[in-house]
């Protein structure tokens, strides 16, 4: 799976000083974790895994980005609720709110996500390299990230 990763469509950012774009992350491996606050798999597995990835890899090599992509229970998942959720669960990596779309949020749609949690790996050159729906084993994910880090940072 290769090809340039699509741009993100984000209406608001948390845990960062300003908006983030894929171009800002060139030279790093990006781990994009799409989640919803009311998704049990996200809360129990996806978000803790994203936090472990952030704690394990050097910041100058790997960037973890959360994408709150709401496709159900819209009234309950407001930015105010998300801010409280991120604080309560001690999520410190940048989190963007996926721009609403019809019928799916825009980033979710352009990435072809089937639901949450979804984990996407983007290499140092901005190419989409892995797309996982549901839970992925930590060891497998670590190996996939390490493989991308072992590749040359530019061609």
mmCIF file of the C-alpha atoms, coordinates in Angstrom:
data_MODEL
# 
_entry.id   MODEL 
# 
loop_
_atom_site.group_PDB 
_atom_site.id 
_atom_site.type_symbol 
_atom_site.label_atom_id 
_atom_site.label_alt_id 
_atom_site.label_comp_id 
_atom_site.label_asym_id 
_atom_site.label_entity_id 
_atom_site.label_seq_id 
_atom_site.pdbx_PDB_ins_code 
_atom_site.Cartn_x 
_atom_site.Cartn_y 
_atom_site.Cartn_z 
_atom_site.occupancy 
_atom_site.B_iso_or_equiv 
_atom_site.pdbx_formal_charge 
_atom_site.auth_seq_id 
_atom_site.auth_comp_id 
_atom_site.auth_asym_id 
_atom_site.auth_atom_id 
_atom_site.pdbx_PDB_model_num 
ATOM 1   C CA . UNK A 1 1   ? 0.000   0.000  0.000  1.00 0.00 ? 1   UNK A CA 1 
ATOM 2   C CA . UNK A 1 2   ? 1.692   3.164  -1.191 1.00 0.00 ? 2   UNK A CA 1 
ATOM 3   C CA . UNK A 1 3   ? 0.669   6.456  -2.688 1.00 0.00 ? 3   UNK A CA 1 
ATOM 4   C CA . UNK A 1 4   ? 0.576   9.918  -1.208 1.00 0.00 ? 4   UNK A CA 1 
ATOM 5   C CA . UNK A 1 5   ? -1.526  10.138 1.929  1.00 0.00 ? 5   UNK A CA 1 
ATOM 6   C CA . UNK A 1 6   ? -4.477  12.505 1.502  1.00 0.00 ? 6   UNK A CA 1 
ATOM 7   C CA . UNK A 1 7   ? -4.518  15.794 3.375  1.00 0.00 ? 7   UNK A CA 1 
ATOM 8   C CA . UNK A 1 8   ? -6.466  15.929 6.617  1.00 0.00 ? 8   UNK A CA 1 
ATOM 9   C CA . UNK A 1 9   ? -9.663  17.965 6.874  1.00 0.00 ? 9   UNK A CA 1 
ATOM 10  C CA . UNK A 1 10  ? -9.710  19.231 10.443 1.00 0.00 ? 10  UNK A CA 1 
ATOM 11  C CA . UNK A 1 11  ? -12.058 21.821 11.924 1.00 0.00 ? 11  UNK A CA 1 
ATOM 12  C CA . UNK A 1 12  ? -10.224 22.225 15.255 1.00 0.00 ? 12  UNK A CA 1 
ATOM 13  C CA . UNK A 1 13  ? -6.988  21.104 16.917 1.00 0.00 ? 13  UNK A CA 1 
ATOM 14  C CA . UNK A 1 14  ? -6.196  20.196 20.521 1.00 0.00 ? 14  UNK A CA 1 
ATOM 15  C CA . UNK A 1 15  ? -2.795  19.710 22.211 1.00 0.00 ? 15  UNK A CA 1 
ATOM 16  C CA . UNK A 1 16  ? -0.896  21.741 19.626 1.00 0.00 ? 16  UNK A CA 1 
ATOM 17  C CA . UNK A 1 17  ? -0.062  25.407 19.144 1.00 0.00 ? 17  UNK A CA 1 
ATOM 18  C CA . UNK A 1 18  ? -1.556  25.517 15.664 1.00 0.00 ? 18  UNK A CA 1 
ATOM 19  C CA . UNK A 1 19  ? -2.953  23.465 12.820 1.00 0.00 ? 19  UNK A CA 1 
ATOM 20  C CA . UNK A 1 20  ? -0.917  20.516 11.572 1.00 0.00 ? 20  UNK A CA 1 
ATOM 21  C CA . UNK A 1 21  ? -0.595  19.390 7.981  1.00 0.00 ? 21  UNK A CA 1 
ATOM 22  C CA . UNK A 1 22  ? 1.056   16.340 6.482  1.00 0.00 ? 22  UNK A CA 1 
ATOM 23  C CA . UNK A 1 23  ? 3.659   18.567 4.858  1.00 0.00 ? 23  UNK A CA 1 
ATOM 24  C CA . UNK A 1 24  ? 4.721   19.678 8.368  1.00 0.00 ? 24  UNK A CA 1 
ATOM 25  C CA . UNK A 1 25  ? 5.624   16.080 9.220  1.00 0.00 ? 25  UNK A CA 1 
ATOM 26  C CA . UNK A 1 26  ? 7.881   15.261 6.267  1.00 0.00 ? 26  UNK A CA 1 
ATOM 27  C CA . UNK A 1 27  ? 10.947  13.403 7.474  1.00 0.00 ? 27  UNK A CA 1 
ATOM 28  C CA . UNK A 1 28  ? 8.998   11.698 10.286 1.00 0.00 ? 28  UNK A CA 1 
ATOM 29  C CA . UNK A 1 29  ? 6.794   8.636  10.417 1.00 0.00 ? 29  UNK A CA 1 
ATOM 30  C CA . UNK A 1 30  ? 3.234   9.695  11.224 1.00 0.00 ? 30  UNK A CA 1 
ATOM 31  C CA . UNK A 1 31  ? 0.902   7.443  13.193 1.00 0.00 ? 31  UNK A CA 1 
ATOM 32  C CA . UNK A 1 32  ? -2.672  8.626  12.656 1.00 0.00 ? 32  UNK A CA 1 
ATOM 33  C CA . UNK A 1 33  ? -5.161  7.181  15.137 1.00 0.00 ? 33  UNK A CA 1 
ATOM 34  C CA . UNK A 1 34  ? -8.823  7.771  14.251 1.00 0.00 ? 34  UNK A CA 1 
ATOM 35  C CA . UNK A 1 35  ? -11.174 7.405  17.215 1.00 0.00 ? 35  UNK A CA 1 
ATOM 36  C CA . UNK A 1 36  ? -14.446 8.406  18.824 1.00 0.00 ? 36  UNK A CA 1 
ATOM 37  C CA . UNK A 1 37  ? -14.882 9.131  22.531 1.00 0.00 ? 37  UNK A CA 1 
ATOM 38  C CA . UNK A 1 38  ? -17.802 6.689  22.815 1.00 0.00 ? 38  UNK A CA 1 
ATOM 39  C CA . UNK A 1 39  ? -16.043 3.832  21.006 1.00 0.00 ? 39  UNK A CA 1 
ATOM 40  C CA . UNK A 1 40  ? -15.088 1.125  23.538 1.00 0.00 ? 40  UNK A CA 1 
ATOM 41  C CA . UNK A 1 41  ? -12.343 -0.298 21.288 1.00 0.00 ? 41  UNK A CA 1 
ATOM 42  C CA . UNK A 1 42  ? -10.829 3.179  20.969 1.00 0.00 ? 42  UNK A CA 1 
ATOM 43  C CA . UNK A 1 43  ? -10.874 3.873  24.709 1.00 0.00 ? 43  UNK A CA 1 
ATOM 44  C CA . UNK A 1 44  ? -9.687  0.424  25.804 1.00 0.00 ? 44  UNK A CA 1 
ATOM 45  C CA . UNK A 1 45  ? -7.146  -0.327 23.068 1.00 0.00 ? 45  UNK A CA 1 
ATOM 46  C CA . UNK A 1 46  ? -6.576  2.326  20.405 1.00 0.00 ? 46  UNK A CA 1 
ATOM 47  C CA . UNK A 1 47  ? -5.847  5.416  22.500 1.00 0.00 ? 47  UNK A CA 1 
ATOM 48  C CA . UNK A 1 48  ? -3.663  3.588  25.057 1.00 0.00 ? 48  UNK A CA 1 
ATOM 49  C CA . UNK A 1 49  ? -1.722  2.077  22.167 1.00 0.00 ? 49  UNK A CA 1 
ATOM 50  C CA . UNK A 1 50  ? -1.233  5.493  20.562 1.00 0.00 ? 50  UNK A CA 1 
ATOM 51  C CA . UNK A 1 51  ? 0.037   6.779  23.914 1.00 0.00 ? 51  UNK A CA 1 
ATOM 52  C CA . UNK A 1 52  ? 2.467   3.848  24.145 1.00 0.00 ? 52  UNK A CA 1 
ATOM 53  C CA . UNK A 1 53  ? 3.747   4.605  20.624 1.00 0.00 ? 53  UNK A CA 1 
ATOM 54  C CA . UNK A 1 54  ? 4.290   8.235  21.615 1.00 0.00 ? 54  UNK A CA 1 
ATOM 55  C CA . UNK A 1 55  ? 6.194   7.163  24.751 1.00 0.00 ? 55  UNK A CA 1 
ATOM 56  C CA . UNK A 1 56  ? 8.294   4.544  22.924 1.00 0.00 ? 56  UNK A CA 1 
ATOM 57  C CA . UNK A 1 57  ? 9.575   6.367  19.846 1.00 0.00 ? 57  UNK A CA 1 
ATOM 58  C CA . UNK A 1 58  ? 11.629  9.543  19.659 1.00 0.00 ? 58  UNK A CA 1 
ATOM 59  C CA . UNK A 1 59  ? 9.613   12.675 18.868 1.00 0.00 ? 59  UNK A CA 1 
ATOM 60  C CA . UNK A 1 60  ? 11.999  13.649 16.046 1.00 0.00 ? 60  UNK A CA 1 
ATOM 61  C CA . UNK A 1 61  ? 11.334  10.256 14.352 1.00 0.00 ? 61  UNK A CA 1 
ATOM 62  C CA . UNK A 1 62  ? 7.641   9.480  14.971 1.00 0.00 ? 62  UNK A CA 1 
ATOM 63  C CA . UNK A 1 63  ? 4.643   11.778 15.412 1.00 0.00 ? 63  UNK A CA 1 
ATOM 64  C CA . UNK A 1 64  ? 1.368   10.483 16.807 1.00 0.00 ? 64  UNK A CA 1 
ATOM 65  C CA . UNK A 1 65  ? -1.746  12.328 15.657 1.00 0.00 ? 65  UNK A CA 1 
ATOM 66  C CA . UNK A 1 66  ? -5.248  11.669 16.916 1.00 0.00 ? 66  UNK A CA 1 
ATOM 67  C CA . UNK A 1 67  ? -8.249  12.211 14.670 1.00 0.00 ? 67  UNK A CA 1 
ATOM 68  C CA . UNK A 1 68  ? -11.624 12.482 16.396 1.00 0.00 ? 68  UNK A CA 1 
ATOM 69  C CA . UNK A 1 69  ? -13.837 11.304 13.572 1.00 0.00 ? 69  UNK A CA 1 
ATOM 70  C CA . UNK A 1 70  ? -17.481 11.396 14.603 1.00 0.00 ? 70  UNK A CA 1 
ATOM 71  C CA . UNK A 1 71  ? -19.912 9.445  12.446 1.00 0.00 ? 71  UNK A CA 1 
ATOM 72  C CA . UNK A 1 72  ? -22.521 8.682  15.132 1.00 0.00 ? 72  UNK A CA 1 
ATOM 73  C CA . UNK A 1 73  ? -23.818 10.202 18.405 1.00 0.00 ? 73  UNK A CA 1 
ATOM 74  C CA . UNK A 1 74  ? -22.971 13.691 17.139 1.00 0.00 ? 74  UNK A CA 1 
ATOM 75  C CA . UNK A 1 75  ? -24.817 15.556 19.916 1.00 0.00 ? 75  UNK A CA 1 
ATOM 76  C CA . UNK A 1 76  ? -22.747 13.854 22.631 1.00 0.00 ? 76  UNK A CA 1 
ATOM 77  C CA . UNK A 1 77  ? -19.330 14.369 21.053 1.00 0.00 ? 77  UNK A CA 1 
ATOM 78  C CA . UNK A 1 78  ? -18.856 18.105 21.066 1.00 0.00 ? 78  UNK A CA 1 
ATOM 79  C CA . UNK A 1 79  ? -15.491 19.909 21.204 1.00 0.00 ? 79  UNK A CA 1 
ATOM 80  C CA . UNK A 1 80  ? -16.149 20.759 24.882 1.00 0.00 ? 80  UNK A CA 1 
ATOM 81  C CA . UNK A 1 81  ? -16.737 17.078 25.669 1.00 0.00 ? 81  UNK A CA 1 
ATOM 82  C CA . UNK A 1 82  ? -13.636 16.107 23.662 1.00 0.00 ? 82  UNK A CA 1 
ATOM 83  C CA . UNK A 1 83  ? -11.482 18.593 25.556 1.00 0.00 ? 83  UNK A CA 1 
ATOM 84  C CA . UNK A 1 84  ? -12.638 17.112 28.880 1.00 0.00 ? 84  UNK A CA 1 
ATOM 85  C CA . UNK A 1 85  ? -12.104 13.576 27.536 1.00 0.00 ? 85  UNK A CA 1 
ATOM 86  C CA . UNK A 1 86  ? -8.528  14.331 26.420 1.00 0.00 ? 86  UNK A CA 1 
ATOM 87  C CA . UNK A 1 87  ? -7.757  15.811 29.837 1.00 0.00 ? 87  UNK A CA 1 
ATOM 88  C CA . UNK A 1 88  ? -9.358  12.912 31.729 1.00 0.00 ? 88  UNK A CA 1 
ATOM 89  C CA . UNK A 1 89  ? -7.522  10.258 29.694 1.00 0.00 ? 89  UNK A CA 1 
ATOM 90  C CA . UNK A 1 90  ? -4.277  12.277 29.722 1.00 0.00 ? 90  UNK A CA 1 
ATOM 91  C CA . UNK A 1 91  ? -3.964  12.319 25.930 1.00 0.00 ? 91  UNK A CA 1 
ATOM 92  C CA . UNK A 1 92  ? -1.079  14.642 25.151 1.00 0.00 ? 92  UNK A CA 1 
ATOM 93  C CA . UNK A 1 93  ? -0.480  14.117 21.429 1.00 0.00 ? 93  UNK A CA 1 
ATOM 94  C CA . UNK A 1 94  ? -2.149  16.477 18.930 1.00 0.00 ? 94  UNK A CA 1 
ATOM 95  C CA . UNK A 1 95  ? -5.784  15.663 18.179 1.00 0.00 ? 95  UNK A CA 1 
ATOM 96  C CA . UNK A 1 96  ? -7.749  17.081 15.269 1.00 0.00 ? 96  UNK A CA 1 
ATOM 97  C CA . UNK A 1 97  ? -11.521 17.063 14.886 1.00 0.00 ? 97  UNK A CA 1 
ATOM 98  C CA . UNK A 1 98  ? -12.418 15.561 11.524 1.00 0.00 ? 98  UNK A CA 1 
ATOM 99  C CA . UNK A 1 99  ? -14.430 18.031 9.430  1.00 0.00 ? 99  UNK A CA 1 
ATOM 100 C CA . UNK A 1 100 ? -18.083 17.036 9.123  1.00 0.00 ? 100 UNK A CA 1 
ATOM 101 C CA . UNK A 1 101 ? -19.178 15.606 5.803  1.00 0.00 ? 101 UNK A CA 1 
ATOM 102 C CA . UNK A 1 102 ? -22.059 13.738 4.256  1.00 0.00 ? 102 UNK A CA 1 
ATOM 103 C CA . UNK A 1 103 ? -22.492 10.956 5.134  1.00 0.00 ? 103 UNK A CA 1 
ATOM 104 C CA . UNK A 1 104 ? -19.018 10.506 6.707  1.00 0.00 ? 104 UNK A CA 1 
ATOM 105 C CA . UNK A 1 105 ? -16.518 12.991 8.131  1.00 0.00 ? 105 UNK A CA 1 
ATOM 106 C CA . UNK A 1 106 ? -14.205 14.255 5.373  1.00 0.00 ? 106 UNK A CA 1 
ATOM 107 C CA . UNK A 1 107 ? -10.875 12.722 6.429  1.00 0.00 ? 107 UNK A CA 1 
ATOM 108 C CA . UNK A 1 108 ? -12.553 9.437  7.272  1.00 0.00 ? 108 UNK A CA 1 
ATOM 109 C CA . UNK A 1 109 ? -14.044 9.380  3.768  1.00 0.00 ? 109 UNK A CA 1 
ATOM 110 C CA . UNK A 1 110 ? -10.876 10.268 1.821  1.00 0.00 ? 110 UNK A CA 1 
ATOM 111 C CA . UNK A 1 111 ? -8.878  7.643  3.754  1.00 0.00 ? 111 UNK A CA 1 
ATOM 112 C CA . UNK A 1 112 ? -11.561 4.999  3.177  1.00 0.00 ? 112 UNK A CA 1 
ATOM 113 C CA . UNK A 1 113 ? -11.924 4.269  6.890  1.00 0.00 ? 113 UNK A CA 1 
ATOM 114 C CA . UNK A 1 114 ? -14.561 1.696  7.793  1.00 0.00 ? 114 UNK A CA 1 
ATOM 115 C CA . UNK A 1 115 ? -14.980 2.808  11.402 1.00 0.00 ? 115 UNK A CA 1 
ATOM 116 C CA . UNK A 1 116 ? -13.066 3.344  14.607 1.00 0.00 ? 116 UNK A CA 1 
ATOM 117 C CA . UNK A 1 117 ? -10.518 2.626  15.796 1.00 0.00 ? 117 UNK A CA 1 
ATOM 118 C CA . UNK A 1 118 ? -8.482  2.982  12.627 1.00 0.00 ? 118 UNK A CA 1 
ATOM 119 C CA . UNK A 1 119 ? -4.713  3.319  12.630 1.00 0.00 ? 119 UNK A CA 1 
ATOM 120 C CA . UNK A 1 120 ? -2.845  4.663  9.608  1.00 0.00 ? 120 UNK A CA 1 
ATOM 121 C CA . UNK A 1 121 ? 0.922   4.751  9.084  1.00 0.00 ? 121 UNK A CA 1 
ATOM 122 C CA . UNK A 1 122 ? 2.432   7.417  6.844  1.00 0.00 ? 122 UNK A CA 1 
ATOM 123 C CA . UNK A 1 123 ? 6.114   7.212  5.943  1.00 0.00 ? 123 UNK A CA 1 
ATOM 124 C CA . UNK A 1 124 ? 8.739   9.966  6.015  1.00 0.00 ? 124 UNK A CA 1 
ATOM 125 C CA . UNK A 1 125 ? 7.857   10.930 2.436  1.00 0.00 ? 125 UNK A CA 1 
ATOM 126 C CA . UNK A 1 126 ? 4.152   11.360 3.151  1.00 0.00 ? 126 UNK A CA 1 
ATOM 127 C CA . UNK A 1 127 ? 3.099   8.059  1.584  1.00 0.00 ? 127 UNK A CA 1 
ATOM 128 C CA . UNK A 1 128 ? 0.304   5.929  3.015  1.00 0.00 ? 128 UNK A CA 1 
ATOM 129 C CA . UNK A 1 129 ? 1.940   2.675  4.083  1.00 0.00 ? 129 UNK A CA 1 
ATOM 130 C CA . UNK A 1 130 ? -0.501  0.847  6.381  1.00 0.00 ? 130 UNK A CA 1 
ATOM 131 C CA . UNK A 1 131 ? -4.199  1.038  7.170  1.00 0.00 ? 131 UNK A CA 1 
ATOM 132 C CA . UNK A 1 132 ? -5.573  -1.012 10.090 1.00 0.00 ? 132 UNK A CA 1 
ATOM 133 C CA . UNK A 1 133 ? -9.214  -1.149 11.161 1.00 0.00 ? 133 UNK A CA 1 
ATOM 134 C CA . UNK A 1 134 ? -9.784  -2.449 14.675 1.00 0.00 ? 134 UNK A CA 1 
ATOM 135 C CA . UNK A 1 135 ? -7.202  -3.607 17.155 1.00 0.00 ? 135 UNK A CA 1 
ATOM 136 C CA . UNK A 1 136 ? -3.614  -4.270 16.066 1.00 0.00 ? 136 UNK A CA 1 
ATOM 137 C CA . UNK A 1 137 ? -1.023  -6.031 18.215 1.00 0.00 ? 137 UNK A CA 1 
ATOM 138 C CA . UNK A 1 138 ? 1.616   -3.752 19.791 1.00 0.00 ? 138 UNK A CA 1 
ATOM 139 C CA . UNK A 1 139 ? 4.489   -5.925 18.596 1.00 0.00 ? 139 UNK A CA 1 
ATOM 140 C CA . UNK A 1 140 ? 3.236   -5.926 15.002 1.00 0.00 ? 140 UNK A CA 1 
ATOM 141 C CA . UNK A 1 141 ? 2.707   -2.142 15.079 1.00 0.00 ? 141 UNK A CA 1 
ATOM 142 C CA . UNK A 1 142 ? 6.159   -1.565 16.557 1.00 0.00 ? 142 UNK A CA 1 
ATOM 143 C CA . UNK A 1 143 ? 7.716   -3.710 13.822 1.00 0.00 ? 143 UNK A CA 1 
ATOM 144 C CA . UNK A 1 144 ? 5.848   -1.793 11.114 1.00 0.00 ? 144 UNK A CA 1 
ATOM 145 C CA . UNK A 1 145 ? 6.979   1.560  12.537 1.00 0.00 ? 145 UNK A CA 1 
ATOM 146 C CA . UNK A 1 146 ? 10.578  0.310  12.898 1.00 0.00 ? 146 UNK A CA 1 
ATOM 147 C CA . UNK A 1 147 ? 10.542  -0.850 9.270  1.00 0.00 ? 147 UNK A CA 1 
ATOM 148 C CA . UNK A 1 148 ? 9.475   2.610  8.135  1.00 0.00 ? 148 UNK A CA 1 
ATOM 149 C CA . UNK A 1 149 ? 12.145  4.237  10.319 1.00 0.00 ? 149 UNK A CA 1 
ATOM 150 C CA . UNK A 1 150 ? 14.816  2.014  8.736  1.00 0.00 ? 150 UNK A CA 1 
ATOM 151 C CA . UNK A 1 151 ? 14.010  3.344  5.274  1.00 0.00 ? 151 UNK A CA 1 
ATOM 152 C CA . UNK A 1 152 ? 15.981  6.317  3.955  1.00 0.00 ? 152 UNK A CA 1 
ATOM 153 C CA . UNK A 1 153 ? 14.360  9.635  4.914  1.00 0.00 ? 153 UNK A CA 1 
ATOM 154 C CA . UNK A 1 154 ? 14.381  10.786 1.284  1.00 0.00 ? 154 UNK A CA 1 
ATOM 155 C CA . UNK A 1 155 ? 14.765  9.346  -2.159 1.00 0.00 ? 155 UNK A CA 1 
# 
